[in-house]
Amino acid sequence: MENSLLDLIFLSDKRKNVLLLLLEGPKDINTIKKILKAGATSLQPQIKMLKEKHLVVQDRELYRLSEIGKIITEKMKPLLDTLSVLEDNADYWADRDMSKIPHFLLSRIGELGHCITIEPQREHMFEMIPEYVENAEKAKTFETLSSYFHPLYPSFCLGLAEKGTSVSLILPESILRRWGEDDYREQTRQFLKMENTKLLVCKDCEMTPNIVAADNFMGIALFPKDTVFDRKYMISFEPGALAWGKELYDYYEQRAEQIRDIDSYASSTP
């Protein structure tokens, strides 16, 4: 029976899509046709097969999932979502170190939905990524873990805060010390004085992914496994991704300690 159900569901996109659609609630045939962009002649035989296997039941003009169909489809959807996320950017995920993503979130990576990659162009390698800047400047809340040092980032975060954005920033201890250097110390001091900012140090966050958990987008930049370090981000704007990114940020914030004085991390004093 297991093999026949697997074949029934996964050997036909129409049957699979009907199940996923009915997971949202009962639908009549016209609604199913419209959403799936299919004719009745192609859909009716597939629905008939789902009814014969007791996955779908018909109540007058409405089709709905049976109890068995609901159990199967609820288990099936996360798998399909995960496959979609990983297949869309297979090369990126295959080449990246995902060991710093906790298992409870890695197992739910399908919640990221549609993702796109952004990275600095070769002629702008040492500048901020334009798509990153554009979305960050639209955010009202900007929470981030930055696991590498970029010379423009202290002034960028300060600028966001000065515009009124609520900014929370986690830095590994080695990166925080760079923020305490002479060239960046005054900007960090100004950042710490503001009411809408928070700076934390994480002593166990070396080589963690860069994380952005904003109210309008989620971003993650994983370190490559073997190749040269780059700044390629995977970003998503879907609600599920925003919630997933927030959980990842919170996971590391719970392991971090808030600081209020950068001078103790400064490599030298003025």
Residue, then its C-alpha position, 0 to 999 in steps of 0.5 A: m500500500e505504501n508504494s502505491l500511495l507514493d506512486l499515486i502522489f508523486l508520479s503526478d503533479k496534478r494529484k500532488n497539487v490537488l492534495l496541497l490545495l485542499l490542505e488549505g480547505p475544501k474547494d469546488i471543481n471550478t476553484i480547483k480548475k482556476i487555481l491549478k490552471a487545468g481543465a476538468t477533463s484532465l483533473q477529474p480522473q486524478i481526483k477520482m483516483l485520490k477518492e478511490k484511495h480514500l485521500v479525498v472525499q466529496d461533499r456535494e459540490l465540494y472536495r476535501l481531504s479525508e482524515i488519511g489525506k490530511i495526515i499524509t499531506e501535512k507530512m508531505k508539504p514540509l518535505l516538498d517545501t524543503l526540496s524546493v528551497l534546496e533545489d532552487n539554489a542547490d550549488y549554494w547549499a551544497d558548498r556551504d557549511m550549515s553546521k552552525i544552524p541548529h538542527f531544529l531550524l535546519s530541519r525546517i529550512g523549507e520555511l524559507g520559501h523562495c530565496i534569491t542570492i545576492e553578492p557584491q559585483r567584482e568591481h564593487m567587491f569592497e562596498m556594501i551589497p546594494e540589495y542588502v543596503e536597499n532593504a536594510e534601509k527600509a527596515k523598522t527593526f534590524e537584528t543581525l549577527s555579523s561574523y566577519f568585519h567590513p570597514l563600512y559596517p559600523s557607520f552603516c549600522l549607526g546610520l540606520a539607528e540615526k534614521g530611527t531603525s531599531v538595531s540589535l547587533i551581535l558580534p563575535e569577540s574577535i570582530l568586536r575588538r575591530w569595532g573598538e579600534d581607533d578608526y571605528r571606536e567613536q562610531t561604536r560609542q555613538f551607537l551604544k549611546m542611542e536608545n534604539t540600539k543594542l550591541l552584544v558579544c558572543k564568545d562562541c560565535e566564530m564562523t557562524p553564518n551572517i544573519v539578518a532578521a529584519d521586519n521586511f527581509m531575512g538574510i543568511a550568509l554561510f561560510p563556504k566549506d572549502t573555497v575562498f571566503d565570499r559575501k554571498y547572501m541568501i535572502s527571502f521576503e516570505p513571512g515564513a522566512l522572516a519568522w525562521g530568521k528571527e528564531l535563528y537570530d534569537y538562538y544566538e542572542q540567547r548565547a550572547e552578552q550585552i555590552r555598554d562600553i566598547d573601551s574594554y574591547a579596544s585594542s588601544t586607548p586614545 
